[in-house]
Amino acid sequence: MKAVVMNGIGDAGMLAYVDRPEPVPGVGEVLVEIAVAGVNFMDVGVRQGMAWREMPDPKILGVEGVGRVLATGAGVEGFRPGQRVAWVYAPGSYAGKVVIPASTLVPVPDAIDDRTAAAIMMQGLTASHFATDFYPVQPGDIAFVHAAAGGVGLLLTQIIKLRGGHVIGRVSSSDKAAIAKEAGADHVIVDAEGRFADEALRLSGGEGVHVVYDGSGPATFQGSLDIVRRSGTFCWYGPVLGGPGPLDIMSLPRSIKIGYAVFFDHISTPELLRARTAQLFDWIIGGKLKVRIGGEYPLAEAAQAHRDMESRATTGKLLLFP
């Protein structure tokens, strides 16, 4: 079986495309032949040593994908060979095959193609958590979305609009503005240096936004604080880009809520995972939610996919094909 493995911590060039033994499902597990794997900043974080430190090298990267069931282990119910399935967190997904706990799999409807299924899982569930659970957007709310042309940003914008909210999006270059507008952003600010606050306040009538979703790292943290209205919510995510450093909460100028959003909280049980995913699939089938594929790479070119993701060379979801 072909797989992308990593030895040690460092640049994406350290990834190696190698042969690995065929995996075998154990009790409660399913063997899946991978059709498409998703690329995420989580994978970059693993490569940089921010996660999976306890896992011995060499380790297979990747956590997300879609494929077909090849075999099931003892005690597995509800899945059969040949069935199409998707998953949001199964370490070892940069490979031809992977063994996955049945509890973390979801069935894929025939109306959803493999590319879309792989592209919607982590980023779609993340966006869903942000807008429906962490801060349930209400009709008329104004939300500020950083990286509005990115994979999460594009889906988040659409979900906010589905819930009746207004979106001010921030993108790093003018060529991405049209992409964010197409997703439904009401206003788009082009800014690559963290100087967006004055314009965001103007667009929100001087009161600030009800919620800001910021996964852009420390460079935008203060600006995001500045644009949250009284009793508003600051949803921070994206640990790969680094945190804001120590925060003196007593220095905050108004009553606001700051929180770190983790998408795992949105899918804490198999039942919740499948319900949330089914909602995303229904929105896609109904034409209410669209997925943008930002790049497709052969599995052997996973290192290039990582470099493109880190340089923001693409918009939308990056995919790998075994």
Disulfide bonds with the S-S distance in Angstrom:
none
